[in-house]
Amino acid sequence: MKPTTLTRLFLLAALGAGPAAFAAPTLVQDVRVFDGKATHERRSVLFDKGIIIDADFRGAAPNGARVVSGAGRTLLPGLIDAHTHAFRAHELPVLFGVTTQIDMFTDVAMMKKAKQAMAQGGNHQHADLFSAGTLVTAPNGHGTQFGIAIPTITRPEQAQAFVDARIAEGSDFIKIVMETGYGFQSLDLATTKAVIAAAHVRGKLAVVHIGNEKDARAVLEAGADGLVHLFPGATADATGLAQLARSKGAFVIPTFTVLESMAGWRGDDLLANPAFASLLDKEAQAALKARYGNSARPERLAAPKAVAAAMMAAGVPVLAGTDAGNPGTQYGVSMHRELAALVDAGLNPAQALAAATSVPAHVFKLGQRGRIEKGFKADLLLVDGNPTADILATRRIVEVWKDGESANGLRDGQRQQVAKAAQQGAKAIALPPGGRISLFSEQHLASPFGMGWGPSTDGFVGGKSTVTLAAGPALADGQVPLAIDAKVAPGLPFAWAGVAFMPGKQAMESTDLSAAKVVRFKVRGDGKTYQMIAMSQGVRIPGAKPFTTGPAWTEISVPFSELKGIDPGAVTMLGFNAGPQPGDYRFEIADVRLLAE
């Protein structure tokens, strides 16, 4: 490239740039380059002011440029996670090389704030965000369970107005939920088809969340542009589904990371990588350790693996997405498991890398990103080794650049914060004498520590269940039981009513109960089945253990190890609940203890 041309590009890049407009250009020299589509064994890449100036720079480094050695390393486009729920932890994705998130449902105010930061050029520390905003679902459908009031839809004739309202809020595309068989209410096919058509009228992609093969076929026939999940199962007509998707010009985002969580299975342990673990505090690690499934059922991954491989073979675009925000996932870091899972399913490493770079950029029309090419965004990831041969090399991160700005300072700062928090972490609470935490009397539901005991219902997520608590009279051993009269209302697939123990000084405050290995309690009741649950910091889905009551007092022991996904060192709540089946319930509980054995 001629010096005069280089100068002009520097000037153009600087126009309209933010506070970093006069930062030095960066040259990554003599590096293997995966440009989003193809691999080049030795190139030098020059970027400045957030823009790639030359993807195959030759000659001496420009004066004042920062030179980064590429020997033994590979330069990739910044990774694009094609399925997240970006409600929180916005600082994490960039630390792991994820520079763009395609969000499938988030808070509209947060979405607008992120878009404003992107427009103003002040988003160097966070991944760029393209979002569906509010998803399209039925009343009491998937997406309504998070305690956030959202609009819903019930009839085809509502579709256009509903879609137009989402676009007015800033939605970049339309996400629809048609999921049957999981306990939620679902849009019917006619309404789903009407929403797809309404999105297309406005020039927007319409993507669909499904949970089984039948629904996947139905929405593809209805004109969906993409499936934002595959489905768990042992078998599927993978070839037939792939041929249908290809004939309709659709794409697929398998989301193996969350499917593994649903299967109660862990493909590999990202936290075994010290460089990754050092960037995640206790809360962030807890979400990654959690699982939807209480028992390992890896056979449920057979169908999505077969379908993903068939889709790839049929020429259907396959995109890498983690469904981050769910148990078993974490923003940024889970992309490295998703890439490995895609390879496990039959993609080669280069195809998996394309699924996380150029393919989502093209499918979602994200502009000049996802490639290492002149004029494209300087969102880049430098790793040791060759991930086009060994996909695990993406985990050996050397440096990340977001909008041309190095994230090394962010990564170092995060490590320091995580280390400091670990050193200052709360000590385990000493167990009370005998371990008893239920100090009930007819006047007061006392406890030896924490906020203590109180009613718990599904009301904060829109449920209508109710509960009445009444203590006494004392039993022969002096213990005062607590009677729980619950009325579980219909309308929610996860409805509940019962009693909760908060171990922290404030509601849902994390408390270290790691001195205890077992929760032991006595119950009697109406013969129905109940659940003892626990929640811990960073985990939205409780660990649960059922128990059945009868007319005589029975002692129940629940090891923390059986409450899947729960960290005893960060417990936020213990609960004893009726539900989810609607109806009237009555049981009594007494002598609740936390025991070391």
N, C-alpha and C positions, 0 to 999 in steps of 0.2 A: 504494500500500500504506500502511495506517495505521501510525504510529510504534509503537503498542503491539504490533502484529503483528510488525513488524521486530525489535523488542526480544526478543520471545519466540523468534523464529527464531535470533537471535544466541546466546541462552542455550542453546537446544537443540543448536546446532552445537558449542558449547563443551563440552557434557557429554561426558566420556570422551575429550576431546582430549589430545594429547601435549604436549611441551614448547612448541610454538608456539601454545598455547591463547589467549594474549592478544595475538597479532599483530593489527595493524590490518586492518580489512576493505579490500577492493580494489574499485574501481569502474572498469570499462572503459567510457568514456563516448562516446556518439555514434559507434558503430562498426557497420559492416555485420556481421551475424551469420549464419553458416551453422550452424543448430542441430542438424545431423546428418541432417535431412530437408529442410528448407526454408530459403530465404534471406530475411532481413529487412534491408532497406536501411539502417535507422537505429534502433538500440536502444542501451540502456545495460544492462550486466550487472554485478550486485553479487554478490560472493562473500566468504565469511569462514569460517575454520576448516575449510577443505577442502570446503565445501558451497556450491553456488549458492543464494543467498538469494532473488534475484529476477532472472529472465531478461529482464525488460522493465521495469527500474527507471525511475521517473519522479520528478522533483523534485530538490531540492538534495542534494548528496553528504552522507552522514552525517558527523557530527563525527569527525575523526581518520582518516577513510578516505583511503587512497592513491588518487589519481585518475590514470588512464592514458588519454591521448587516443586516440581511435579514428579520428580523421580520416584518410581515405584508406586505412584498414586493414580487415581482416576478422578476426573472432574465430571460431575453430573449436573443436569438441571436441578434446581430445587424441587423437592418432592411435592406432589399434589395429592392430598388425601381426599378422595372423591366421595367420602361419606363420613361426616362427623355431625355432632350436635354441640356447637361451640358456645355452650352456656357459661363456661368458666375456664380457668387455667390457661388464659390466653398467652401467658409467657412461655408455655412449654413447647409448642410445635417447632418454632424456629431453632430451639436448642438441639433438636434431633434432625434437622435438615428439612422439615416440612415447612415450606414457605407459602403454600396456598392451601386453604381448606374450602371444600365444597360442602356447605352445611345443609342438612336435610330437615332441620326444625330448630328454631331458636327464638329467643325473645326479640320482638321486633325493635324495641328501643336499642338493644345491644347491637342488632344488625345495622341500624342506621348510624350508630356511633362509629362502628368499624368502617362503614362505607365513607363516612366523613373523613376519618383519619387517612384512608387510602387516597381520597381526592386531594387532600392537602399535602400529600407527600410526607406525612409524619408517621408512617407505619413500619419503620425499620425493625422494631423490636417484636412485632407480631406478624403472624401469617396473614396474608390477604384473605379476604372472606367473600365468597359468592354464596348466596343463601336462598333457600326456598321460603325463608321467613316462617309463617304459620302454615303447617301442613293442612291438607284437606282430609277431614275424617268425619265419621258419624258421631252423634251424641253417645257418650260412654264408649267411644271407639279408641283404638290405639292412638296414643298421643294426648289423651285427656287425663291420664293417670298421674301426672306430675304435680298436681296442685296449682297449675297455671290455667286461669280461665281463658279459653280460646273459642272462637266461633266455630260452629259445625254446620253440616249440611245434610239434608235428608232426601231431596228430590232432584231429578234431572233439571227441572225448570229453574232451579236456583243456581245452576252451575256458572253461567256467564257472569252474573253479578258477583258471585263469590270469588271467581278468578280475578275479575277486575279490581276488587277490593284488595286482593293480595298484591297485585301489580302496583296499585297506588301506594301501598306500604313500602314498596321497594324490592319485592321478591324478584330474583333473577330468573327463576324457573318455578314450575308448579310441581309440588310433591303430593301424591295421593296415597291414601291407605285403603287397600282392599284386602283384608286379612280375615279369613274365616277359620274357625277351629281352635282359637286360642283364648276363648272366654270373653273377648271384647265384642261389642257391636261393630258392624262393618257396613260400609257403603255397599249398595247392591251394584250389579254390573251396569245397569242402565245409567245410574248416576255417575259411576266411574267413567263410563264412555262419554257422557255429556261433559264432564270436567276436562277430559282429554281434548275433546273437540273445542271447548271454550279456550283452553290454553293455546291451541294451534291457531285459532282465529286471531289471537293477539301476538302470534309469532314467538311463543314461549315453548320450551321443552316441557313435556309432561312425563314425569317419572313416577313409578309406582312401587310401593312397599307391599310385598306379598309374603305369604308364609307357607305355601304349598304349590305343588306342580300344577294342579288344576287351576288355581287362581293365576299363576304365571302365564299359562296358555290363554286364559280368558282375556287378560289385560293386553297381551301382545296382539291378539286378534282384534281388540278394541282400538288399537293404534298407539299404545304407549311407546314412548321413545326409548325407555330403558327400564330395567328392573334394578332397584337399588339394593336388593338382597337376593341371594339364592336361599334355598330352604333346606332344613335338615332332613335326613332320611337315609335309609339303607339302599334304596333303589330309585331309579327314575329313568324315563325314556330320554336320555341325554341327547342322543342324535336327533330325535324328532323335535325336541324343544329348541335345539341349536338351529335346525333348519328353519323352523318357524321364525325365530328371532332374526335370522339372516334375511328371510324373505320380506320381513317387515322393516328392515333397516334399523333394528333396535340394538342397544348395547346392554351390558350387564356389569354390575358391581357385586361380586360374590360376598364380600365382607366375611372372610373366613375367621377373622379374629373374634367377632362376636358369635359366629356359629360354633367355634371351639368352646366358647364360654357356655353356650346353651348345651353343648354336649358334655359339659363338666370335664373338659380335657384341656391339657396345656401342651401345645406343640413343642415349645421349648421355653426356657425361663429367661426372659429378657433381663431380669434383675440379677442373673448370674454374671452379667457383664458389669464389672465395677465402674466403668466409665458411664454407663447408663444409670446405674443405681445411685451414683453420686449426684445426679441431677434431679432426683425425685425425693421429696420429703416423705415423711411417714404417711400422710394422707394420700399423696399421689401414688405411693406404692400399694396402699391398701386397695384402691380401686383396681389396680392391675392384678393383684392377687385374687380378687373376688371371682366368683363364677356364678352364672345363672343355674347351671346344673349341679345337683347335690351328689351325683355319682358319675363316674367316668363312663361315657358311652361313645367311644370314638367311631363306632360303626355308623353313627348318625352323620358322619362327615363323608360317607362314601358317595351319596347322591350329589352333593354340591361339588365335590372334586370331579366326578365324572362329567357333570354338566359344564363346569368351567373349562375342562379340557376339550369337550366337544364344541363349545362356543368358539374357543381359540382356533380349533382345526377348521371350523366352518367359516372363519373370517369375520366373526362377530366381534366388535370391539369389547375387550375386557379391561375394566378399570380397577385400580387398587383403592379400596376404601375400608376403613377400620370399624366404622360405627362408634368411634370414640365418644365417650360420655356414658357408656354402658358398663356394667360390671365385667371385669376381665379385659378392659381396654384402658388406655391412657393416651391423651393427646400427644402426637408426635412420635413417641417411642413405639407405639403399636404398629406404625407403618412398617417397621423393620421386621416384625413378625408376619404382617400381611404379605410382604414381598416373599418371604421364605415359604409361606403357605401356598402362594400362587405357584411357586416352583414345585413344591410337594405335589400339587394338583396336576402337574404336567407341562406348565409353561417353562420355556427355557429362561435363564436369567435375563437376557436382553429383552425378551417379551415382558417379563415382570417389571423391569425398569421402565419400559415404555408405558406400561399400564399405570405407572405412578408419575409420568411426566408428560410426554407429547400427546398420548391418547386422551386423557381427561381434558387437556387444554383444547384439543380439537373438538371433542364431542360437546363440551359445554361452552364452546366459543369464548374462551377466556382471553383472547388476544395474544399478544406476543410474549408468551411465557411457555414453559415446558420444553423449550429447545435451547441449545447453545448455538446461536446463530446471530449474525450481525443485526443490530437493532432490537434484539429481544431484551427483556428484563434480565438484569444481572442478579437473578436468584440462583445461587449455585451451591453445590455440595462437593467438598473434596474429601476423599477417603483413601486410606491406605489399601493397597492391593487392587484386585481386579474383580469387581462385582459382576461383570459380564460373564465371568467364569465361575465365580463363587459368590452367590447372592449374599452370604453372611458378611462379605466385605463392606457392605453399606453401614455396618455397625462400628467400623473402625474410623470414626469421624476425625478428620484433621481440622477442618474449618468449614463454617457455613457463612454465606453472604446473603443478606436480604436487601434488595434494592441497592446492591453494590456495597453495602456496609457490612464489615466483618461482625459476626456474632461471637467472636472469641471472648470479648469482654463480658457479654451476657452470660456465656457458659461458665466463665470463671466466677462471676458474681453469684450465680445460682449455686455452684458447688460450695462456695463459702457460706451462703445462707443455709443450705441443707446441713452442712457440717455443724454450724453453730446451733441450729435448732436441735440436732441430735444430742449435742453436749448439754443443752439446757432443758432437755425433755423431762417431763414430769416423772417422778419416781412412782413405782407401783404402790398403790394404796395398801396399807397393812390391813389384813382381814380382821374384822371384829371378833371378839371372843365367841368361839363356837361357829363363827362364820355367818351368824344370823343377821339378815338385812331387813327382816319384816318385824318391826317393833310396833305391832298394831295394838290399839286400845279402842274402846267404843267412842272415844273422843277425838282420837288423832291417829293418822296413818304415818307413824314415825319411822325413821331409819337412822342408822349410825353415821351416815355420811351422805352427801349429795342433796339434790332437790327432793329426792324421795319418791313417794308413791302418789299416783293420781289416775284419773280416768283417761282412756285412750280410745279414740274412734276415727273412722274414716272421714269425719267432717271437714278436715282441712284440705282434702282433695275432692270435695264436692259430694261426699257420701251423706246418707241420711240416717246412719246407724246411731243408736243411743245406748248408754250404759248407766246403771246405778250401782254405787258401791256402798256396802254397809258392813261394819265390823262388829263382832261379838255374837253371842256371849263367849266367855273363855271355855276352852276345852279342859279335860281332866288334867292334862299336863301343864295347864296354865297359859298355853298359847291361845291368842285371840285370832280366830279365823276371819277372813275377809270374804263376804259374799258378793259375787259379781252377777248381776241380772242384766243381760244384754239382749238387745233387739237389733238383729242385723238386717238392714234394709236391702232390697234388691236394687239393681242398677249399676253396680260396679263388679267387675270380675274378681276383685281383691278386697271386698268389703270386710270390715272387722269392727269389733267393739270389745273392750276388755280393760285391763289395768296395766300400767307401765311403771317401771322403776327407772328414774333418771339418776345415774351415779355422780354426775357432775354438779357443780354449784349453779350452773345455768342450764336451761333446756338444751338437750342434745349436745352438751359439752363433752368432749372426749375425756375419758378417764382410764387410767391404767389399772386394769383388774387382772393383770397377768399372774398375780400371786394365787389366783384361783384357777383350778382346772375343771371344776364341776359346779353346776347349779343344781341344788337339791331342794325339793319342796314337797308338801303334802297336798293332795286334792281329793275332793269328792264332789259328786254332782249328778247330773241328769242322764248320764250314760252316753252323752255325745262326745265327739272328738274335738279337741281344742289344739292350739299351737302355743308352744313357748318359742318366742323369737328373740333375737338379739340384733342390734345394729352397731356398726362401728364407723369410725371416721373415714370419710371418703367413699363409703359404700352405700348405694341407694337401695339395694335389695337386701332385705333382712335374711339372716340365717334362721332356719326354722326347724323345729322338732315337734311332731304331733304327740299328743297324749290323750288318753281316754279316761273319763271319769266314771265312777260308779257310786252306789249308795254308801259304801264304806270308805274310810280314809285310806288312801294309797300313797306310798312314797315314790316319787319320780326323781331320777338322776339323769341330768343331761350334760355330758362332757362338752366343753367348748369346742373340742376337736370335731364334734358332730354338727356344729353350726357352721356350715360351709361358707367360706369367704369372710368370716368374722375374725378380726384381730383382737384377742383378749386384752392387748395392751392399749387399745384405743376404743373402748366400748362407749357408746353414746346412750344406749337404752336397752333394757330388758323388758319384755312384754309377755303377757299371758292373755290370749285372745280367743274369742269366739269368731266363727266365720270360716270361709267366705260364703257358705250357703245361707240364704236368707232364713230368718226364723227367730224364735225365742230360745234363749239359752240361760241356764243357771248353773254356776259351779262355785265352790268355795276353795280358797287357797290359804295355807298356813305354813309357818315355820320355813320360810324361804332362806336358804343359806348359800353362801359362796365358800367352797371348800377346796383345800389344796390337794385333796385326793379322794 
